[in-house]
Structure formats: structure tokens, C-alpha cells
Amino acid sequence: MPGALKNAIDVGSRPKGQSAWEGKPCAIVSVAPGAIGAFGANHHLRQSMVFLNMPAMQQPEAYIDGADKLFDAEGNLANDSTRAFMQKFLDAFAAWIDRNAAKA
């Protein structure tokens, strides 16, 4: 896990008993240039969210591979299938938040 992300998680979970993360719905997206889309990093972060008592969306899972080929020279997403998948993911996450935010 990158140090900056770990620090953000740690700082938000302090002081003990007053975690900013408590009960907040979450979803994990991992992106990598390689073929498995940062599978291990995705699951490592998911473990941390569960420990922080954050309801983590289970489906759809998002492992984005080939990230170095997904964007054009201006930084815009140039892959229509990835755009469609991310829209599906974000719609599912919005529904997940609606179902779980009231419980937080």
C-alpha cells in the first residue's frame, strides 16, 4: 500500500473510537498497466476497509488492466468498453451508498 494512502487511512481512524471512516460505504478500484489490474493491491485495501468497519461493495469488482493504453494524449479515457464498465460500476456504487449511508 502506498505510504500516502496508509497515512490518510491511519490519520482518519484516529483518535481511537472516533474514526472518520466508521460505517462509511466504500468501493475499491485498482488500476495498473499489467494484466491483472492490481488484484493484490485491491484485496489488501479491501482488508483495511473491512477492519475500519466500512461496508465494502462486493460486486461489481473493478480491476482495470492496461491502464497505459486507456487514455489519449490529452488524458481523456479513449476506451469505450472501459467507459461503459466504469459507468456500470459508478451506478452500482451510487446504489450501494444509498443502501448503506443511512446506517453510518
DSSP file (Angstrom, degrees, kcal/mol; ACC not computed):
  #  RESIDUE AA STRUCTURE BP1 BP2  ACC     N-H-->O    O-->H-N    N-H-->O    O-->H-N    TCO  KAPPA ALPHA  PHI   PSI    X-CA   Y-CA   Z-CA
    1    1 A M              0   0    0      0, 0.0     5,-0.0     0, 0.0    40,-0.0   0.000 360.0 360.0 360.0 132.1    0.0    0.0    0.0
    2    2 A P     >  -     0   0    0      0, 0.0     4,-2.4     0, 0.0     3,-0.3  -0.296 360.0-123.0 -59.3 143.1    1.4    3.4   -0.9
    3    3 A G  H  > S+     0   0    0      1,-0.2     4,-2.7     2,-0.2     5,-0.2   0.859 109.3  54.2 -56.7 -40.5    2.6    5.4    2.2
    4    4 A A  H  > S+     0   0    0      2,-0.2     4,-2.1     1,-0.2    -1,-0.2   0.890 110.2  46.8 -64.6 -38.8    0.4    8.4    1.5
    5    5 A L  H  > S+     0   0    0     -3,-0.3     4,-2.4     2,-0.2    -2,-0.2   0.925 112.2  49.8 -68.1 -44.0   -2.7    6.2    1.3
    6    6 A K  H  X S+     0   0    0     -4,-2.4     4,-2.8     1,-0.2    -2,-0.2   0.920 111.1  49.9 -59.9 -43.6   -1.8    4.3    4.5
    7    7 A N  H  X S+     0   0    0     -4,-2.7     4,-3.1     2,-0.2     5,-0.3   0.910 109.7  50.7 -62.5 -41.9   -1.2    7.7    6.3
    8    8 A A  H  X S+     0   0    0     -4,-2.1     4,-2.1     2,-0.2    -1,-0.2   0.915 112.9  46.2 -62.2 -42.3   -4.6    9.0    5.1
    9    9 A I  H  X S+     0   0    0     -4,-2.4     4,-1.0     2,-0.2    -2,-0.2   0.935 115.1  47.0 -64.1 -46.2   -6.3    5.9    6.4
   10   10 A D  H >< S+     0   0    0     -4,-2.8     3,-0.7     1,-0.2     4,-0.3   0.933 112.4  48.0 -62.3 -47.9   -4.4    6.0    9.7
   11   11 A V  H >< S+     0   0    0     -4,-3.1     3,-1.4     1,-0.2    -1,-0.2   0.909 111.0  51.5 -61.8 -42.3   -5.0    9.7   10.3
   12   12 A G  H 3< S+     0   0    0     -4,-2.1     8,-3.7    -5,-0.3     9,-0.5   0.704 105.7  56.4 -67.8 -18.6   -8.7    9.3    9.6
   13   13 A S  T << S+     0   0    0     -4,-1.0     5,-0.3    -3,-0.7     4,-0.3   0.407  93.5 133.3 -93.3   3.2   -9.0    6.4   12.0
   14   14 A R    <   +     0   0    0     -3,-1.4     6,-0.2    -4,-0.3     2,-0.1  -0.752  39.9  38.4-111.3 157.9   -7.7    8.4   15.0
   15   15 A P  S >  S-     0   0    0      0, 0.0     3,-2.5     0, 0.0    -4,-0.0   0.695 100.7 -98.3 -70.0 163.8   -8.2    9.1   17.8
   16   16 A K  T 3  S+     0   0    0      1,-0.3    -2,-0.1    -2,-0.1    -3,-0.0  -0.173 109.6  19.2 -50.8 132.7   -9.3    5.6   18.9
   17   17 A G  T 3  S+     0   0    0     -4,-0.3    -1,-0.3     1,-0.0    -3,-0.1   0.397 112.6  76.8  86.6  -3.2  -13.1    5.4   18.9
   18   18 A Q    <   +     0   0    0     -3,-2.5    -4,-0.1    -5,-0.3    -2,-0.1  -0.118  60.7 163.6-129.4  37.4  -13.5    8.5   16.7
   19   19 A S    >   -     0   0    0     -6,-0.3     3,-0.6     1,-0.2    -6,-0.3  -0.327  35.4-149.5 -62.8 132.0  -12.7    7.1   13.2
   20   20 A A  T 3  S+     0   0    0     -8,-3.7    -7,-0.2     1,-0.2    -1,-0.2   0.669  98.5  57.8 -70.0 -16.8  -13.9    9.3   10.3
   21   21 A W  T >  S+     0   0    0     -9,-0.5     3,-2.3   -12,-0.1    -1,-0.2   0.652  72.7 130.9 -89.0 -17.2  -14.3    6.0    8.4
   22   22 A E  T <  S-     0   0    0     -3,-0.6    31,-0.2     1,-0.3    32,-0.2  -0.106  87.0 -13.5 -47.9 117.6  -16.7    4.3   10.7
   23   23 A G  T 3  S+     0   0    0     30,-2.0    -1,-0.3    29,-0.4    31,-0.2   0.433  92.2 144.4  73.5   0.1  -19.7    2.9    8.8
   24   24 A K    <   -     0   0    0     -3,-2.3    -1,-0.2    80,-0.1    77,-0.1  -0.577  52.6-120.6 -74.7 127.9  -18.9    4.8    5.5
   25   25 A P        -     0   0    0      0, 0.0     2,-0.3     0, 0.0    31,-0.2  -0.393  39.9-179.3 -65.2 143.9  -19.8    2.8    2.4
   26   26 A C  B     -a   56   0A   0     29,-2.5    31,-2.8    -2,-0.1     2,-0.3  -0.929  21.8-162.4-141.7 164.9  -16.8    2.2    0.1
   27   27 A A        -     0   0    0     -2,-0.3     2,-0.5    29,-0.2    31,-0.1  -0.978  17.4-136.8-144.3 151.0  -15.8    0.6   -3.1
   28   28 A I        +     0   0    0     29,-0.3    34,-0.6    -2,-0.3     2,-0.4  -0.938  17.9 179.5-116.2 131.1  -12.3   -0.3   -4.4
   29   29 A V  E     -b   62   0B   0     -2,-0.5     2,-0.4    32,-0.1    34,-0.2  -0.999   8.6-166.9-125.6 127.5  -11.0    0.2   -7.9
   30   30 A S  E     -b   63   0B   0     32,-2.2    34,-3.4    -2,-0.4     2,-0.4  -0.935   2.2-169.5-116.8 144.0   -7.4   -0.8   -8.8
   31   31 A V  E     +b   64   0B   0     -2,-0.4    34,-0.2    32,-0.2     7,-0.0  -0.992  14.5 154.6-134.0 134.1   -5.6    0.3  -11.9
   32   32 A A        -     0   0    0     32,-2.4    35,-2.0    -2,-0.4    34,-0.2  -0.987  48.5-123.3-153.7 157.6   -2.4   -1.0  -13.3
   33   33 A P  S    S+     0   0    0      0, 0.0    33,-0.2     0, 0.0    32,-0.1   0.732  88.4  86.7 -74.1 -20.9   -0.5   -1.3  -16.6
   34   34 A G  S >  S-     0   0    0     31,-0.1    32,-1.1    30,-0.1     3,-0.8  -0.115  93.0-101.6 -78.2 176.8   -0.2   -5.1  -16.1
   35   35 A A  T 3  S+     0   0    0      1,-0.2    30,-0.1    30,-0.2    -1,-0.1   0.687 113.0  53.0 -75.4 -21.4   -2.6   -7.8  -17.0
   36   36 A I  T >  S-     0   0    0     28,-0.1     3,-0.7    29,-0.0    -1,-0.2   0.396  97.8-129.2-101.6   6.6   -4.1   -8.5  -13.5
   37   37 A G  T <   -     0   0    0     -3,-0.8    27,-0.3     1,-0.2    -7,-0.1   0.823  65.4 -58.2  58.0  38.5   -5.1   -4.9  -12.8
   38   38 A A  T 3> S+     0   0    0     25,-0.1     4,-2.5     3,-0.1    -1,-0.2   0.872  78.5 167.3  61.2  40.7   -3.5   -4.7   -9.3
   39   39 A F  H <> S+     0   0    0     -3,-0.7     4,-2.0     1,-0.2     5,-0.2   0.903  72.9  47.5 -51.3 -49.5   -5.5   -7.6   -8.0
   40   40 A G  H  > S+     0   0    0      1,-0.2     4,-2.3     2,-0.2    -1,-0.2   0.909 111.5  49.4 -63.7 -43.2   -3.4   -8.0   -4.8
   41   41 A A  H  > S+     0   0    0      1,-0.2     4,-2.5     2,-0.2     5,-0.2   0.890 108.4  55.4 -62.7 -39.2   -3.5   -4.3   -4.0
   42   42 A N  H  X S+     0   0    0     -4,-2.5     4,-2.0     1,-0.2    -1,-0.2   0.936 111.8  42.0 -58.3 -48.9   -7.2   -4.3   -4.4
   43   43 A H  H  X S+     0   0    0     -4,-2.0     4,-1.8     2,-0.2    -1,-0.2   0.831 111.4  55.3 -72.8 -32.0   -7.7   -7.0   -1.9
   44   44 A H  H  X S+     0   0    0     -4,-2.3     4,-1.4     2,-0.2    -1,-0.2   0.937 110.9  44.9 -63.7 -45.7   -5.1   -5.6    0.5
   45   45 A L  H  X S+     0   0    0     -4,-2.5     4,-2.1     1,-0.2    -2,-0.2   0.891 108.6  57.6 -64.8 -39.2   -7.0   -2.3    0.6
   46   46 A R  H  X S+     0   0    0     -4,-2.0     4,-2.3     1,-0.2    -1,-0.2   0.890 102.9  54.6 -58.2 -40.5  -10.3   -4.1    1.0
   47   47 A Q  H  X S+     0   0    0     -4,-1.8     4,-2.2     1,-0.2    -1,-0.2   0.902 107.7  49.9 -60.3 -40.9   -9.0   -5.8    4.1
   48   48 A S  H  X S+     0   0    0     -4,-1.4     4,-1.7     2,-0.2    -1,-0.2   0.902 109.5  50.6 -65.4 -40.5   -8.2   -2.4    5.6
   49   49 A M  H  <>S+     0   0    0     -4,-2.1     5,-2.2     2,-0.2    -2,-0.2   0.893 109.7  50.6 -65.4 -39.3  -11.7   -1.1    4.8
   50   50 A V  H ><5S+     0   0    0     -4,-2.3     3,-1.9     1,-0.2    -1,-0.2   0.927 108.4  52.4 -63.4 -44.2  -13.3   -4.1    6.5
   51   51 A F  H 3<5S+     0   0    0     -4,-2.2    -1,-0.2     1,-0.3    -2,-0.2   0.852 106.5  54.1 -58.8 -34.9  -11.1   -3.5    9.6
   52   52 A L  T 3<5S-     0   0    0     -4,-1.7   -29,-0.4    -5,-0.1    -1,-0.3   0.354 119.2-112.9 -82.2   7.0  -12.3    0.1    9.7
   53   53 A N  T < 5 +     0   0    0     -3,-1.9   -30,-2.0     1,-0.2    -3,-0.2   0.898  65.9 149.2  61.7  44.0  -16.0   -1.1    9.7
   54   54 A M      < -     0   0    0     -5,-2.2     2,-0.5   -31,-0.2    -1,-0.2  -0.939  52.1-124.0-106.3 118.0  -16.7    0.3    6.2
   55   55 A P        -     0   0    0      0, 0.0   -29,-2.5     0, 0.0     2,-0.5  -0.487  31.4-151.8 -63.8 115.5  -19.2   -1.7    4.2
   56   56 A A  B     -a   26   0A   0     -2,-0.5   -29,-0.2   -31,-0.2     2,-0.1  -0.786  15.0-118.4 -97.1 127.1  -17.3   -2.6    1.0
   57   57 A M        -     0   0    0    -31,-2.8   -29,-0.3    -2,-0.5    36,-0.1  -0.419  24.4-165.9 -61.2 129.9  -19.3   -3.1   -2.2
   58   58 A Q        +     0   0    0      1,-0.3    -1,-0.1    -2,-0.1   -31,-0.0   0.834  54.8  73.9 -89.3 -36.2  -18.7   -6.7   -3.3
   59   59 A Q  S    S+     0   0    0      1,-0.2    -1,-0.3    33,-0.1     2,-0.1  -0.995  85.2  29.5-138.4 140.8  -19.9   -6.5   -6.9
   60   60 A P  S    S-     0   0    0      0, 0.0    -1,-0.2     0, 0.0     2,-0.2   0.568  79.4-155.9 -77.1 149.2  -19.0   -5.4   -9.5
   61   61 A E        -     0   0    0     -2,-0.1     2,-0.5   -34,-0.1   -32,-0.1  -0.578   7.0-145.5 -82.2 154.5  -15.3   -5.7   -8.7
   62   62 A A  E     +b   29   0B   0    -34,-0.6   -32,-2.2    -2,-0.2     2,-0.5  -0.896  30.7 157.6-133.3 105.7  -13.0   -3.4  -10.6
   63   63 A Y  E     -b   30   0B   0     -2,-0.5     2,-0.7   -34,-0.2   -32,-0.2  -0.932  23.8-162.9-121.4 101.9   -9.5   -4.4  -11.7
   64   64 A I  E     -b   31   0B   0    -34,-3.4   -32,-2.4    -2,-0.5     3,-0.3  -0.776  11.1-175.6 -93.7 114.2   -8.5   -2.1  -14.6
   65   65 A D        +     0   0    0     -2,-0.7   -30,-0.2   -34,-0.2   -31,-0.1  -0.594  59.9  35.4-103.0 169.2   -5.6   -3.5  -16.5
   66   66 A G    >   +     0   0    0    -32,-1.1     3,-2.3   -34,-0.2     4,-0.3   0.826  65.3 161.0  61.8  33.1   -3.7   -2.0  -19.4
   67   67 A A  G >   +     0   0    0    -35,-2.0     3,-1.2    -3,-0.3     4,-0.4   0.786  65.2  66.1 -58.8 -28.6   -4.1    1.5  -17.9
   68   68 A D  G 3  S+     0   0    0      1,-0.2    -1,-0.3     2,-0.1    -2,-0.1   0.627 106.2  43.1 -69.5 -10.5   -1.2    2.8  -20.0
   69   69 A K  G <  S+     0   0    0     -3,-2.3    -1,-0.2     1,-0.1    -2,-0.2   0.365  94.7  79.2-112.5   2.5   -3.4    2.2  -23.2
   70   70 A L  S <  S+     0   0    0     -3,-1.2     8,-3.3    -4,-0.3     9,-0.7   0.631  84.9  62.9 -88.6 -14.1   -6.7    3.6  -21.9
   71   71 A F  B    S-C   77   0C   0     -4,-0.4     6,-0.2     6,-0.3     2,-0.1  -0.842  70.9-132.7-119.3 149.4   -6.1    7.3  -22.3
   72   72 A D    >   -     0   0    0      4,-2.5     3,-1.9    -2,-0.3    -2,-0.1  -0.224  46.5 -83.9 -85.4-176.8   -5.4    9.6  -25.3
   73   73 A A  T 3  S+     0   0    0      1,-0.3    -1,-0.1     2,-0.1    -2,-0.0   0.750 129.9  53.1 -62.3 -25.6   -2.7   12.2  -25.5
   74   74 A E  T 3  S-     0   0    0      2,-0.1    -1,-0.3     0, 0.0    -3,-0.0   0.441 121.0-106.0 -89.5  -0.1   -4.9   14.7  -23.7
   75   75 A G  S <  S+     0   0    0     -3,-1.9     2,-0.3     1,-0.3    -2,-0.1   0.587  73.2 140.7  87.8  10.8   -5.6   12.4  -20.8
   76   76 A N        -     0   0    0      1,-0.1    -4,-2.5     2,-0.0     2,-0.4  -0.641  64.2-101.4 -87.1 144.4   -9.2   11.5  -21.8
   77   77 A L  B     +C   71   0C   0     -2,-0.3    -6,-0.3    -6,-0.2    -1,-0.1  -0.508  41.3 179.1 -63.9 120.5  -10.5    8.0  -21.5
   78   78 A A        +     0   0    0     -8,-3.3     2,-0.7    -2,-0.4    -7,-0.2   0.351  50.9  90.5-109.0   3.4  -10.3    6.6  -25.0
   79   79 A N     >  -     0   0    0     -9,-0.7     4,-2.2     1,-0.2     5,-0.2  -0.892  55.8-163.9-108.6 111.2  -11.6    3.1  -24.5
   80   80 A D  H  > S+     0   0    0     -2,-0.7     4,-2.4     1,-0.2     5,-0.2   0.851  89.2  53.0 -64.2 -36.4  -15.4    2.8  -24.9
   81   81 A S  H  > S+     0   0    0      2,-0.2     4,-2.3     1,-0.2    -1,-0.2   0.887 110.5  47.8 -69.0 -36.2  -15.7   -0.6  -23.1
   82   82 A T  H  > S+     0   0    0      2,-0.2     4,-2.9     1,-0.2     5,-0.2   0.907 111.0  51.6 -67.4 -40.8  -13.8    0.8  -20.1
   83   83 A R  H  X S+     0   0    0     -4,-2.2     4,-2.0     2,-0.2    -2,-0.2   0.920 111.4  47.2 -60.3 -44.0  -16.0    3.9  -20.0
   84   84 A A  H  X S+     0   0    0     -4,-2.4     4,-2.1     2,-0.2    -1,-0.2   0.902 112.8  49.2 -65.5 -41.3  -19.1    1.6  -20.1
   85   85 A F  H  X S+     0   0    0     -4,-2.3     4,-2.7     1,-0.2    -2,-0.2   0.933 110.9  49.3 -63.3 -45.5  -17.8   -0.6  -17.3
   86   86 A M  H  X S+     0   0    0     -4,-2.9     4,-2.9     1,-0.2    -1,-0.2   0.860 109.0  52.8 -64.7 -34.4  -16.9    2.4  -15.1
   87   87 A Q  H  X S+     0   0    0     -4,-2.0     4,-2.4    -5,-0.2    -1,-0.2   0.924 110.7  47.4 -64.6 -42.8  -20.4    3.8  -15.6
   88   88 A K  H  X S+     0   0    0     -4,-2.1     4,-2.2     2,-0.2    -2,-0.2   0.916 113.4  49.0 -61.0 -43.6  -21.9    0.5  -14.5
   89   89 A F  H  X S+     0   0    0     -4,-2.7     4,-2.5     1,-0.2    -2,-0.2   0.936 112.1  47.1 -62.1 -47.6  -19.5    0.4  -11.6
   90   90 A L  H  X S+     0   0    0     -4,-2.9     4,-2.4     2,-0.2    -1,-0.2   0.862 110.9  51.7 -65.9 -36.3  -20.4    4.0  -10.5
   91   91 A D  H  X S+     0   0    0     -4,-2.4     4,-1.9     2,-0.2    -1,-0.2   0.921 111.7  47.4 -63.7 -43.0  -24.1    3.4  -10.9
   92   92 A A  H  X S+     0   0    0     -4,-2.2     4,-2.2     1,-0.2    -2,-0.2   0.894 111.8  50.7 -64.2 -39.8  -23.7    0.3   -8.6
   93   93 A F  H  X S+     0   0    0     -4,-2.5     4,-2.8     2,-0.2    -2,-0.2   0.896 107.1  53.2 -66.7 -39.6  -21.7    2.3   -6.1
   94   94 A A  H  X S+     0   0    0     -4,-2.4     4,-2.3     1,-0.2    -1,-0.2   0.916 111.3  46.6 -60.0 -42.3  -24.3    5.1   -6.0
   95   95 A A  H  X S+     0   0    0     -4,-1.9     4,-2.0     2,-0.2    -2,-0.2   0.883 110.6  53.3 -65.8 -38.0  -26.9    2.4   -5.2
   96   96 A W  H  X S+     0   0    0     -4,-2.2     4,-1.8     2,-0.2     5,-0.2   0.911 109.0  48.8 -62.5 -43.9  -24.6    0.9   -2.6
   97   97 A I  H  X S+     0   0    0     -4,-2.8     4,-3.3     1,-0.2     5,-0.3   0.938 109.2  52.6 -61.1 -47.0  -24.2    4.3   -0.9
   98   98 A D  H  < S+     0   0    0     -4,-2.3     4,-0.5     1,-0.2    -1,-0.2   0.886 113.4  44.4 -56.9 -40.0  -28.0    4.8   -0.9
   99   99 A R  H  < S+     0   0    0     -4,-2.0    -1,-0.2     1,-0.1    -2,-0.2   0.798 126.5  28.3 -74.5 -28.7  -28.4    1.5    0.8
  100  100 A N  H >X S+     0   0    0     -4,-1.8     3,-1.0    -3,-0.2     4,-0.6   0.664  98.8  76.9-111.5 -19.3  -25.7    1.9    3.3
  101  101 A A  G >< S+     0   0    0     -4,-3.3     3,-1.2     1,-0.3    -3,-0.1   0.862  91.3  58.5 -65.5 -34.8  -25.2    5.6    4.1
  102  102 A A  G 34 S+     0   0    0     -4,-0.5    -1,-0.3    -5,-0.3    -2,-0.1   0.762 102.9  55.3 -65.9 -22.7  -28.2    5.7    6.3
  103  103 A K  G <4        0   0    0     -3,-1.0    -1,-0.3     1,-0.2    -2,-0.2   0.629 360.0 360.0 -82.5 -14.6  -26.7    3.0    8.5
  104  104 A A    <<        0   0    0     -3,-1.2    -1,-0.2    -4,-0.6    -2,-0.1   0.498 360.0 360.0 -71.4 360.0  -23.5    5.0    9.1
